[in-house]
Amino acid sequence: MFYAARLLCGCARHFLGGFMYQVDLNSDLGEAYGLYTMGMDKEIIALISSANIGCGWHGGDPVVMDETVKECKGRSVAVGAHPGFPDLMGFGRRNMAVTPAEAKAYAKYQLGALWAFAKSHGVPVQHFKPHGALYNMAATDAKLAAALAQAVHEFDREIIFLGLANSCMITAALECGLAVASEVFADRAYNADGTLVARSQPGAVIHDTELCISRVIRMVKENKVQAITGEDVSLKPDSICVHGDNAKAVEFIKAIREAFSTHGIAVKNLKAM
C-alpha cells in the first residue's frame, strides 16, 4: 500500500551516493469556466508533478477539463480528480449541509466525469482530492470522510486518496483499504490542531515567498510546521499543494523548485514514489 511508502517521505533516502528527500508537488487546476479564466494552468503544469483537475461543479467545464488533461499528458504530469460542492457561484468554498450518501454520490459523479476525459487521452486518474469546503469539512467529519473514501473505493480502488495530513480523510481512506497520500500546503496557515486557518481569517493565505519556502523545507525535512498561534504541528508530507489561483503561483513554484534542488529534495508524482 502507498501508506507504507508514505512512511519513507520526510526521512533521508539514498540516491546516487547522497541523501535526498522526495515529495509530490501538486496544484488545483482546470477551474476556468466558459469565458471566465482562472489561474495560469499551462505555466503551472510545466512545473508540477500532479494536477488536481476541477470536475465541473465548483469550477471547470467539459472543454476546460479536456484541455487540462491533454496538457497534463503532454507534460507527463499525473492527473487527479478535484471534486467539490455544486456551488459554482461560491467556487465551492461555502459549507453545505449534505448527508454522507449525497457526498458519496457527488464524488462518484465527478470522478466519472474526469475519468471520461482521462480515458479518452489514455491516462489514468492517479488520485482523488476533494476541493474547498468539501475538503475542509471532510478533514474533521469522520462520516463525511468515510463517504468520500467509499466512493473512491467503489469507483476504482487503485486511485490514491489525497487528503489533509493527520485528518479524518487519511484515517477513513486507510480504513477503506485505499492507498493514501498526506497533503500539506505551501501557502496556507495552520491551526494548532493541524487544520487550515479559514480563509476568512487574517493571515490564512501566506504571500511571503521566502516564508513559504522555509516552511515547506521544514515540513519535508523535519516533518513540522509552525501553527498561526506559534505551536509546532507534526506532519509527514507526501504532497505539497500550491494553489493555481494564487497571483504569484508561477513565481512561487519556480522558487520552491530551486530551493528543493539546493536542499536535495526530488519532485516526483505519487505513483512514482
One Martini backbone bead per residue (centre of mass of N, CA, C, O) as a GRO file, in nm:
protein
  273
    1MET     BB    1   0.099   0.033   0.015
    2PHE     BB    2   0.134   0.372   0.018
    3TYR     BB    3   0.165   0.407   0.324
    4ALA     BB    4   0.442   0.273   0.339
    5ALA     BB    5   0.584   0.478   0.153
    6ARG     BB    6   0.514   0.732   0.319
    7LEU     BB    7   0.723   0.679   0.555
    8LEU     BB    8   0.971   0.780   0.373
    9CYS     BB    9   0.875   1.045   0.398
   10GLY     BB   10   1.087   1.269   0.567
   11CYS     BB   11   1.324   1.079   0.495
   12ALA     BB   12   1.619   0.975   0.435
   13ARG     BB   13   1.757   0.907   0.109
   14HIS     BB   14   1.932   0.706  -0.127
   15PHE     BB   15   2.108   0.888  -0.396
   16LEU     BB   16   2.379   0.868  -0.571
   17GLY     BB   17   2.559   0.900  -0.286
   18GLY     BB   18   2.312   1.055  -0.154
   19PHE     BB   19   2.093   1.256   0.016
   20MET     BB   20   1.727   1.236  -0.023
   21TYR     BB   21   1.426   1.378  -0.100
   22GLN     BB   22   1.063   1.324  -0.153
   23VAL     BB   23   0.800   1.493  -0.353
   24ASP     BB   24   0.499   1.617  -0.423
   25LEU     BB   25   0.360   1.853  -0.674
   26ASN     BB   26   0.064   2.045  -0.645
   27SER     BB   27  -0.239   2.159  -0.830
   28ASP     BB   28  -0.520   2.360  -0.886
   29LEU     BB   29  -0.702   2.288  -1.183
   30GLY     BB   30  -0.937   2.341  -1.422
   31GLU     BB   31  -1.131   2.620  -1.317
   32ALA     BB   32  -1.242   2.716  -1.553
   33TYR     BB   33  -1.535   2.902  -1.710
   34GLY     BB   34  -1.584   2.954  -2.003
   35LEU     BB   35  -1.503   3.301  -2.000
   36TYR     BB   36  -1.355   3.219  -1.732
   37THR     BB   37  -1.056   3.280  -1.583
   38MET     BB   38  -0.821   3.045  -1.411
   39GLY     BB   39  -0.525   3.095  -1.382
   40MET     BB   40  -0.191   2.926  -1.491
   41ASP     BB   41  -0.183   2.632  -1.613
   42LYS     BB   42   0.050   2.591  -1.821
   43GLU     BB   43   0.278   2.700  -1.639
   44ILE     BB   44   0.229   2.501  -1.400
   45ILE     BB   45   0.246   2.222  -1.537
   46ALA     BB   46   0.563   2.260  -1.595
   47LEU     BB   47   0.622   2.238  -1.249
   48ILE     BB   48   0.470   1.978  -1.185
   49SER     BB   49   0.342   1.636  -1.092
   50SER     BB   50   0.038   1.720  -1.001
   51ALA     BB   51  -0.317   1.734  -1.089
   52ASN     BB   52  -0.609   1.912  -0.988
   53ILE     BB   53  -0.921   1.860  -1.145
   54GLY     BB   54  -1.186   2.008  -1.223
   55CYS     BB   55  -1.547   1.874  -1.238
   56GLY     BB   56  -1.778   2.136  -1.275
   57TRP     BB   57  -1.897   2.257  -0.993
   58HIS     BB   58  -1.681   2.485  -0.894
   59GLY     BB   59  -1.520   2.417  -1.163
   60GLY     BB   60  -1.517   2.389  -1.473
   61ASP     BB   61  -1.536   2.228  -1.793
   62PRO     BB   62  -1.532   2.018  -2.049
   63VAL     BB   63  -1.315   2.172  -2.210
   64VAL     BB   64  -1.117   2.222  -1.978
   65MET     BB   65  -1.075   1.932  -1.895
   66ASP     BB   66  -0.964   1.830  -2.163
   67GLU     BB   67  -0.722   2.031  -2.189
   68THR     BB   68  -0.584   1.960  -1.918
   69VAL     BB   69  -0.528   1.664  -1.969
   70LYS     BB   70  -0.363   1.706  -2.226
   71GLU     BB   71  -0.142   1.882  -2.095
   72CYS     BB   72  -0.049   1.674  -1.889
   73LYS     BB   73   0.039   1.457  -2.083
   74GLY     BB   74   0.257   1.635  -2.233
   75ARG     BB   75   0.408   1.671  -1.926
   76SER     BB   76   0.387   1.422  -1.734
   77VAL     BB   77   0.126   1.474  -1.558
   78ALA     BB   78  -0.062   1.390  -1.310
   79VAL     BB   79  -0.400   1.286  -1.265
   80GLY     BB   80  -0.673   1.449  -1.082
   81ALA     BB   81  -0.949   1.462  -0.881
   82HIS     BB   82  -1.159   1.778  -0.805
   83PRO     BB   83  -1.411   1.771  -0.605
   84GLY     BB   84  -1.718   1.948  -0.532
   85PHE     BB   85  -1.948   2.152  -0.476
   86PRO     BB   86  -2.258   2.278  -0.606
   87ASP     BB   87  -2.078   2.596  -0.627
   88LEU     BB   88  -2.002   2.821  -0.849
   89MET     BB   89  -2.039   3.103  -0.708
   90GLY     BB   90  -1.851   2.992  -0.447
   91PHE     BB   91  -1.621   2.793  -0.539
   92GLY     BB   92  -1.669   2.567  -0.308
   93ARG     BB   93  -1.633   2.757  -0.018
   94ARG     BB   94  -1.914   2.659   0.089
   95ASN     BB   95  -2.098   2.529   0.310
   96MET     BB   96  -2.280   2.213   0.320
   97ALA     BB   97  -2.579   2.031   0.376
   98VAL     BB   98  -2.487   1.691   0.378
   99THR     BB   99  -2.497   1.374   0.322
  100PRO     BB  100  -2.309   1.100   0.284
  101ALA     BB  101  -2.466   0.999   0.035
  102GLU     BB  102  -2.437   1.257  -0.128
  103ALA     BB  103  -2.128   1.280  -0.127
  104LYS     BB  104  -2.079   1.012  -0.270
  105ALA     BB  105  -2.229   1.086  -0.532
  106TYR     BB  106  -2.066   1.336  -0.603
  107ALA     BB  107  -1.795   1.192  -0.635
  108LYS     BB  108  -1.871   0.991  -0.858
  109TYR     BB  109  -1.968   1.190  -1.072
  110GLN     BB  110  -1.690   1.344  -1.098
  111LEU     BB  111  -1.508   1.108  -1.155
  112GLY     BB  112  -1.648   1.024  -1.419
  113ALA     BB  113  -1.591   1.282  -1.576
  114LEU     BB  114  -1.280   1.271  -1.571
  115TRP     BB  115  -1.239   0.981  -1.674
  116ALA     BB  116  -1.333   1.031  -1.964
  117PHE     BB  117  -1.087   1.211  -2.039
  118ALA     BB  118  -0.859   1.029  -1.952
  119LYS     BB  119  -0.931   0.789  -2.135
  120SER     BB  120  -0.919   0.946  -2.411
  121HIS     BB  121  -0.592   1.005  -2.338
  122GLY     BB  122  -0.454   0.756  -2.187
  123VAL     BB  123  -0.502   0.818  -1.873
  124PRO     BB  124  -0.486   0.808  -1.545
  125VAL     BB  125  -0.627   0.822  -1.227
  126GLN     BB  126  -0.433   0.881  -0.957
  127HIS     BB  127  -0.630   1.090  -0.791
  128PHE     BB  128  -0.807   1.217  -0.492
  129LYS     BB  129  -0.932   1.562  -0.430
  130PRO     BB  130  -1.087   1.761  -0.251
  131HIS     BB  131  -1.271   2.067  -0.236
  132GLY     BB  132  -1.264   2.300  -0.016
  133ALA     BB  133  -1.525   2.256   0.184
  134LEU     BB  134  -1.516   1.950   0.151
  135TYR     BB  135  -1.232   1.917   0.261
  136ASN     BB  136  -1.263   2.061   0.540
  137MET     BB  137  -1.496   1.884   0.644
  138ALA     BB  138  -1.354   1.598   0.604
  139ALA     BB  139  -1.119   1.654   0.810
  140THR     BB  140  -1.352   1.642   1.072
  141ASP     BB  141  -1.558   1.433   0.925
  142ALA     BB  142  -1.591   1.101   0.936
  143LYS     BB  143  -1.845   1.043   0.760
  144LEU     BB  144  -1.763   1.208   0.515
  145ALA     BB  145  -1.491   1.073   0.465
  146ALA     BB  146  -1.605   0.785   0.424
  147ALA     BB  147  -1.779   0.849   0.175
  148LEU     BB  148  -1.544   0.929  -0.010
  149ALA     BB  149  -1.381   0.668   0.013
  150GLN     BB  150  -1.604   0.480  -0.095
  151ALA     BB  151  -1.627   0.606  -0.373
  152VAL     BB  152  -1.342   0.536  -0.464
  153HIS     BB  153  -1.346   0.229  -0.410
  154GLU     BB  154  -1.593   0.171  -0.605
  155PHE     BB  155  -1.456   0.287  -0.861
  156ASP     BB  156  -1.120   0.284  -0.774
  157ARG     BB  157  -0.876   0.131  -0.573
  158GLU     BB  158  -0.613   0.269  -0.724
  159ILE     BB  159  -0.680   0.529  -0.608
  160ILE     BB  160  -0.554   0.802  -0.457
  161PHE     BB  161  -0.583   0.952  -0.142
  162LEU     BB  162  -0.595   1.305  -0.104
  163GLY     BB  163  -0.509   1.452   0.215
  164LEU     BB  164  -0.501   1.586   0.504
  165ALA     BB  165  -0.288   1.579   0.734
  166ASN     BB  166  -0.419   1.401   1.007
  167SER     BB  167  -0.698   1.334   0.902
  168CYS     BB  168  -0.999   1.183   0.840
  169MET     BB  169  -0.925   1.105   0.550
  170ILE     BB  170  -0.690   0.917   0.610
  171THR     BB  171  -0.837   0.720   0.792
  172ALA     BB  172  -1.070   0.639   0.598
  173ALA     BB  173  -0.896   0.533   0.362
  174LEU     BB  174  -0.752   0.310   0.520
  175GLU     BB  175  -1.013   0.161   0.616
  176CYS     BB  176  -1.093   0.113   0.298
  177GLY     BB  177  -0.808   0.031   0.138
  178LEU     BB  178  -0.647   0.274   0.056
  179ALA     BB  179  -0.444   0.474  -0.085
  180VAL     BB  180  -0.230   0.728   0.061
  181ALA     BB  181  -0.193   1.098   0.089
  182SER     BB  182  -0.020   1.358   0.239
  183GLU     BB  183  -0.115   1.697   0.276
  184VAL     BB  184   0.033   2.014   0.210
  185PHE     BB  185   0.082   2.378   0.256
  186ALA     BB  186   0.257   2.650   0.135
  187ASP     BB  187   0.006   2.899   0.147
  188ARG     BB  188  -0.093   2.801   0.439
  189ALA     BB  189  -0.234   2.821   0.742
  190TYR     BB  190  -0.216   2.686   1.075
  191ASN     BB  191  -0.346   2.512   1.316
  192ALA     BB  192  -0.281   2.336   1.606
  193ASP     BB  193  -0.464   2.078   1.482
  194GLY     BB  194  -0.391   2.088   1.149
  195THR     BB  195  -0.567   2.285   1.038
  196LEU     BB  196  -0.695   2.526   0.844
  197VAL     BB  197  -0.716   2.844   0.803
  198ALA     BB  198  -0.952   3.043   0.746
  199ARG     BB  199  -0.999   3.262   0.486
  200SER     BB  200  -1.146   3.483   0.678
  201GLN     BB  201  -0.871   3.500   0.808
  202PRO     BB  202  -0.600   3.638   0.908
  203GLY     BB  203  -0.328   3.476   0.746
  204ALA     BB  204  -0.425   3.224   0.574
  205VAL     BB  205  -0.258   3.353   0.344
  206ILE     BB  206   0.063   3.320   0.205
  207HIS     BB  207   0.286   3.570   0.036
  208ASP     BB  208   0.565   3.494   0.141
  209THR     BB  209   0.802   3.328  -0.019
  210GLU     BB  210   1.026   3.273   0.193
  211LEU     BB  211   0.837   3.160   0.408
  212CYS     BB  212   0.720   2.926   0.248
  213ILE     BB  213   0.985   2.780   0.190
  214SER     BB  214   1.076   2.732   0.483
  215ARG     BB  215   0.825   2.563   0.556
  216VAL     BB  216   0.857   2.338   0.347
  217ILE     BB  217   1.137   2.237   0.422
  218ARG     BB  218   1.055   2.161   0.712
  219MET     BB  219   0.836   1.957   0.643
  220VAL     BB  220   1.021   1.758   0.488
  221LYS     BB  221   1.275   1.737   0.701
  222GLU     BB  222   1.100   1.766   1.000
  223ASN     BB  223   0.784   1.736   1.018
  224LYS     BB  224   0.712   2.060   1.041
  225VAL     BB  225   0.484   2.327   1.161
  226GLN     BB  226   0.381   2.649   1.217
  227ALA     BB  227   0.147   2.785   1.379
  228ILE     BB  228  -0.033   3.077   1.415
  229THR     BB  229   0.018   3.034   1.749
  230GLY     BB  230   0.332   2.880   1.749
  231GLU     BB  231   0.301   2.594   1.722
  232ASP     BB  232   0.391   2.271   1.662
  233VAL     BB  233   0.330   2.063   1.375
  234SER     BB  234   0.286   1.733   1.294
  235LEU     BB  235   0.414   1.600   0.974
  236LYS     BB  236   0.390   1.392   0.657
  237PRO     BB  237   0.478   1.467   0.345
  238ASP     BB  238   0.379   1.380   0.004
  239SER     BB  239   0.224   1.659  -0.063
  240ILE     BB  240   0.235   1.979  -0.230
  241CYS     BB  241   0.043   2.276  -0.227
  242VAL     BB  242  -0.031   2.505  -0.500
  243HIS     BB  243  -0.222   2.755  -0.587
  244GLY     BB  244  -0.339   2.851  -0.906
  245ASP     BB  245  -0.486   3.137  -0.797
  246ASN     BB  246  -0.226   3.249  -0.733
  247ALA     BB  247  -0.059   3.527  -0.843
  248LYS     BB  248   0.239   3.373  -0.757
  249ALA     BB  249   0.262   3.076  -0.851
  250VAL     BB  250   0.495   3.057  -1.056
  251GLU     BB  251   0.712   3.193  -0.885
  252PHE     BB  252   0.680   3.005  -0.643
  253ILE     BB  253   0.747   2.729  -0.776
  254LYS     BB  254   1.026   2.803  -0.876
  255ALA     BB  255   1.142   2.860  -0.593
  256ILE     BB  256   1.091   2.581  -0.475
  257ARG     BB  257   1.261   2.417  -0.678
  258GLU     BB  258   1.526   2.556  -0.616
  259ALA     BB  259   1.529   2.481  -0.314
  260PHE     BB  260   1.517   2.177  -0.353
  261SER     BB  261   1.786   2.147  -0.498
  262THR     BB  262   1.957   2.254  -0.260
  263HIS     BB  263   1.811   2.027  -0.048
  264GLY     BB  264   1.759   1.743  -0.191
  265ILE     BB  265   1.467   1.759  -0.349
  266ALA     BB  266   1.247   1.554  -0.502
  267VAL     BB  267   1.018   1.550  -0.782
  268LYS     BB  268   0.724   1.340  -0.751
  269ASN     BB  269   0.487   1.146  -0.812
  270LEU     BB  270   0.297   0.924  -0.641
  271LYS     BB  271   0.355   0.668  -0.810
  272ALA     BB  272   0.670   0.703  -0.818
  273MET     BB  273   0.684   0.675  -0.491
   0.00000   0.00000   0.00000
